[in-house]
Amino acid sequence: MGKISGNDVASVDAFGDYAVTQVPKEQLKSPFGLFLVFTGVLVCIAVIWGGGSLGNSLSFKDMALAAVAGSLILGVIGFLTATIGGYTRASTYVILRHPFGRIGSMIAGAAVSGVACGIGWFFIQSWLFATVLQTIVTEIFGYVPFWAKAPVSAFWGALMMTISAAFGYKGIAFLSYLAVPLFLIALGGGSYAAISEAGGFAAALRAHPSGSMTLPAAITAVVGMYVAGATITSDISRYSERPTDGAWAWFWQVVLLQPILMLAGGTLTLLTPASDVAKAMAHLGIGLGALVLIVFGQWTTNDNNLYNGALAFANTFRARKTYVTIAMGFIGAILASLTAAGVFGPDPFISFLNQLGRFLPPIAGVLIADFYIYRPFFGGVKDPYQRYTFGPGTEYTKYNAAGLVAWAIAGWLSPHIGGITALNSILLGFGGYLVLSVAGDLLKVSTRFGRYIESADGF
């Protein structure tokens, strides 16, 4: 099982779901259980719709190349961050106390994951759920029942997702065990129907898309679509029985399943006249399958948005994670319903969240640089179990300027240098952190400011 990272005195889980404390041994999960939870996050409308957009612009062969290349990049990034969670048994935001400082981790986690995932993307995805649900129900019944009207379903859909998130890891794990098989069956059936209608697999290989996209641009889209998930894998991998169990669970689900999911979505739009996956399945006469995709796909992903956001805020405010989750979910439900009602459009929010999203990948770069390079080779801490310590009495700096500055510069500069923006930001965060940290040591200029002592409840 390995050593315990941190002090010998255990923290009290005062806020629930081990939000700011290490997961105890008796709560660790099997590799297969972790695989299913990660897969539950993956099987969402966004990934399928992303594959559908590739199908509008790429041949089947180029779709496959883009999906595999992008997924491999995500697999490696997530493997490295998930391994840190396996060694520390702590959430991403607690881990960030070391490379960013205690107050720095509050700022970075709350601003990027708390606001972006927990409120922003949660309500946007709830609005998307309602919009697509209304379209499919209309196709099936020929009219829109009250419960399926977008402003109504956005509200109850968001609350439904909040319930499973409020139960923490157990809630999202249970839902993943139930939903993933149904989702894969529905998507597989839709892809098979599309290929059959087109005249078989050979015909699918010869099909030409209606639009055009370069292969590098497609790889960029694949990486950008899920790099947030690759950055915060520790939120799930902290439950690993062995340090790399969660890392391998992440790697195989994204490398094996994401290309399949994206190709399935892309096949539906490549081989039918429809512009998106839901309409394509309705065109094929399997609208009920599309309904399964929408409900379970969005539920298993969006409750994770809320779960991760609540973990980030739990590292920032002294409040039980369940209460934080419910409050965020209710705010998200109102915003989603108002958006669906046309009170305000989603575009300004999506634009803002995309800009904010530039600042999430550099966190992975800083974290990887600190744990794998700086601590063992410049800090002299070879034992991976001891590179990050936690528990009552643990002393942190309040601000680690090397981490905060590298993070800010990488997020700002990454879109302006060409290539894959998300990958740029990770590499800039990685390099910037090492340069600033090592230069500070050599010049005897401290990059760490203030002193913060962890209390008995982990805060």
N, C-alpha and C positions, 0 to 999 in steps of 0.2 A: 504493500500500500504506500510505502514511502514515509518520509519524515513529515512532521507538521511544520509548516512555514510560520515563523513568527515567535512570539513569546509563549511561555508555558502557561500563563494565565489566560483562560478563555473569556471572551467577551460574552455579555448577555445579549440574546437576540431580542432586544427591546422593540424593534421596529418591524419585525416579521420578515419571513422569507430570506433571512440572513442577508438583508439588504446592505448592511455596513459591517458585517462580521464574516468570518470564514465559515464555509459549509462544514459541519461536523462529519466525522467518518461514517456514522450510522445513516446519514442521508445521501451518500454517494450512489450514483446510478450506473447501470450497465452501459457498455458501449452501444448496444443496439437501441436502448432507450434514448440515448443522446442523439443517435442517428435519426430516429423518428421525429424528435423534437426539432432538430435542425431542418429536416425535410418538411415539417409542418410550416416552418417559416418560408421555405423556398416555394412551396406550391401555392402561389398566389396569382391574382389577376395580373399584377404588374409584369411578372416574368412571362406569362403566357401572352399578354398583350405585346410585350417586348419582342417575343418571338414572332408574333403576328406582324409587327411592323417590319421585321427583317424579311418576312415572306412577301411583303409588298415591294421590296427593293432588291432582293438577292435571289440568285438561283439556289436550288436545294444544296448543291455542293458548297457554294460560298457561305450559305447559312451554317452548314455543318462546321466549316473551318472557323468562322467567327465565333460560334458558340463554344467550340472546344478550346480555342486559344484563350478567349476571355475567361472561361471557367477555370483553366489551369492557373492563370494569373491570380484569380480570386482564391483558388484552392491553396496556393502557397502562402499568400498573405494571411488568410484565415487560420492556416495551420500554425503559423508562428505566433499569432496572438492567442489562439486557443490553448497552446501549450503553456503559455504564461498563466492562464486561468487554471490549468490543471495543476501546476506546481503551487500556486498560491491559494487556491480554492476561494478566491475573492472575485467580486464583480469588477467589470472594467473600470468603474468610477472610483472604487476603493484602490485598485491597483495604480491608478493615475496619481495617487497621493505622492508617490515617489518621484516619477519623472517631471511632474508639474508642481509639486508642493501641495500642502493640504488645502489652502484657499484656492490655489490654481486649479486643483481637481474639481472643486465646486464650480468654478467659472466655466471650465472647459466642458465638463459633463452636463451641467444644467443648460448651458447655452446651445450646445450642439445636439446632444441626445435628448435632453429633457424637452426643450422647446421644439426642436426639429422633428424627432420621432414621436415623443409622447403626446404632443398637442397638434403640431402642424401636419405631419404626414398621417397621423391617426384620423384627423377630421377630413383631410383630402381623400384618403382611401375609403372612409365611410361614405363620403359624397359619391365617389366613383362606384362603390358597391350599389348604392341606391339608384344611380343613373342607369347602370347596366341592367339591374334587376327589373326596373320599369320597362326597359326595351324588350327584354326576354319574355316577361309576363304578357306584354302586349302581343308579342308574336304567338304565344301559346293560346291565350284566351280570346284574343281579338279586341280586348278592352283592358283598362287598367283598374283593378279593384282598389278600394281606398287604402288598404294595408300596403299595396305595392307602389302607391304614388311616391315619387322620389323624396319630397320633404318628410313624409311619414316614415318610410323605410330607412332613410338616413338616420333618423332619431332612434328607432328601435334596433336597427342594425348596430349602431355604435354602442348602445347599452348592452346588447347581447355580447359584443366583443369585450366589453368592460367586465362582465361577470366572470368570464374565464380568466382574464388577466388578474382580477382581484384575488383569485385563489393561488396566484404565484406560479412557481414551476409546476406544481401538481396539476393545476388547471390547464396550462398550455400543453403539458405532456398528455393528459387524458384526451384532450381534443385532437391532438396530433395522431394518437393511436386510432381514433375513430375516423377522422376525416381523410387522412392521406390515402388509404386504399380506395375509398369512394372517388376521390378526386382523380387518381391515376386511371381508374377504370373508365370514368366519364371522358377524360381527355384522350385516352387510348381509343375508345370507341369512336370519338369524333374524327381522329386522324385516320383511322381505318376506313371510315365512311368516305372521307375526302379523297383518299388514294383510290378507293374502289370506283368512285364516281369519275375520277380523272382517267381511268383505264389501266390502273395498276402502278406498281412502283417504278417501272421503266418510264412510264409516261410522266410521273412526278419528277424524275431526274431531267427530263427534257423540257419541263415547263419554264416559261419565261415570266419574270415579274413585271408588274405594270410600271414600277419606278426604278430608280437606280441609286446605289450607295457603294462607296468604295469599301474594300475589305478592312483597311485600317480604321475607317470611321465606324464600321460595324463592330469591330473588336472593342473600340472605345465605348460604344453604347453598351455592350455586354458587361464590361468591367464597371462602368459608371452606375449601371442599374443595381448592383448588389455590393458595391464596395463598402457601404455603410455596415452591412451585415458582417463582412469580413473583418471590420475594425473592432466590433464589439462582441466577438465570439465568446469571450470569457464569461459573459453573463449566463451562458449555458454550460460551457466546458468546466466551470468551477465545480460542477457536480461529478467530475470524472473520478472513477475508482483509481486509475493510474494516470500519471501526468499527461500522456499523449492520447488517451482514449478519446477525449472530446475533439482533439486535433484531427485524428484520423476520421472520426465520425463526420466532422465538417468537410474534410478534404474529399472523401468519397461521395458524400451526398451532392456536393456542388460540381465535382468533376464528372461524375457519372450521370446524375439526374438532371442537372440544369441543361446540358445540351439536348437531352431527350425532350424535356419540357418545351424548350424554345423551338426545337424542330417540329414538335407536334403542333404548337401554335402557329409556326410559320407555314407548315403544310396546309393548314386550314385556310389561310388567306392567300397562299400561292395558288391553290387549286380550285378555289371558288371565287365567284365575283364579289364576295363580301369584303369589306374593308377592315373588319375586326373579327375576333374569334367568336364572340357571342352571336353575331349576325351570321357568321359562316355556319355555325352549328344549327341555328334556326333554319338556314337555307337548306341544310341537309336533312331537315325533319327531325332533329334530335334536340329540340329546345329544352326538354327536361334535363338532358345531360348538361347543357349550358347553365341551367339553373343550379345544378349541383356544384359546378365549377365556381360559380359566383359566390354562393353561400359559404361553402366550406373553404374554398381557396382564400377568400378575403378574410374570413373569420380567423383561420389559423395563422395568418400573417399579421393582421392588424392588432390582434390581442398582444402579439409580441412587440409591436411598436409601443403600445401602452406599457407593457411590462418593462421594457428597457428604459423608457422615459421615466417611469416611476422609480426605478433603481437609481437613475441619475439624480433625481430630485431628493431621494432619501439620503444621498451623500451630501446634500446641500442644506436641507432643513430637518430639524428634529420633529419628525412626524411618522406615524406608522405607515408603512408602505401601502397597506390596503386602503387607508383613507386617501392617500395621495392618488392612488390608482382610480378610485371612484370619483374624486373631484375632477381629475383630468379627463376621465371618460365622459362625465356629464358636460363639461365645457366643450369637449370635442363633438358630442351629440348635438348640442345647440348650434355650433358653428356649421356642422355638416348639413343640418336641416335648413338653416338659413341660406346656405349656399345653394342647396337643391331648390329652394323656393325662389331663387333669383334675387335675393336681397343684395347680395354682392357676388361678383364672379370669382371663380377659383384662380384665374390666371395670375393676378398679382401675388397671391399666396404661393403658388407653385414656383413663380419666378424667384420670390424671396427664399423659399426653402431650397431651391437649386443652388442659389448663391451661398446660403448657409452650409449646404452640403459639401462645398469645397473645403470647409474647415474640419470635416470629420476624418477624412483619410489621413491627413498629416499626424493625427493622434496615433494612428497605427505606426507610422514611421518613427515618431519619437519613442514610442513604447518599445518597439523592436530594437532600436539603436541602444536604448538604455539597458534593457535586460540582457541582450545577447552580446553586446560589444563593450559598452562603457563599464558596466558593473564588473564583469569578469576580468577584463584586460586592463582597465585603468583604475578600477576601484578595488581590485584584488579579491572579489567575492566569487570564487569559482563554483561553490555549491549552489545550484539553481534554487534549492529550497530556501536558501538564506539571503538571496539577492533582494527580496522584498519581505519585510517583516511587518506583522500587524499584531494587534491585541492591546489591552489596557497598559498604559505606560509607554507605548511606542512613541518615539519622538520623530516628527516630520519637520521639514522646513515649511514655512507658510507659502513661499513662492519659490519656484525653481525657474529663474529667468531664462535659462537655456531652453527649457521645454516650451515655455510660453512664447518666447520670441521666435523660435524655430517654427512653432505651430502657426503663428500669425503670418510670418513671411511666406511660408509654404502655401497656406490657403490663399493669400493674395496673389502670389506670383504664378501659381500652377497653370492657370488658363492662358497665360501670355507667352508661353515658350514652345507651343506646338506639341504634337503627340497626344498621348492619352492623359487627360487632365488629372484624373484620379490617381493614376500611377505616378505622374509628375509630383503631385502633392505628397505622396507617401515617401518618394525618394528625396524630395527637398526637406521634408521633416526629419528623415533619417540622417541625411548628411549635415543639415543645419545644426541638429542637436549635438552630434559628435564634434563638429568644429567648435561650437560655442563652449561645450563642456571641457574638452581637452585644452582649448586655448586658455580658458579660465584657470585650469589647474597649472598649466605651464607658466602663466604670467602671475600666478598667485592672486588672481582676482576672483573673489567668490561670486558665483552665479545664484547662490542660495541665500534667501533672506527670511528672517523671522524664525520663530520656534512655536510648535504646536504639539501638545501632548494628547494622545488618544485617551478618551475616558472609558469607563467600565462598560458602557453600552455600545462601544465601537465608533462613536461619533468624534 
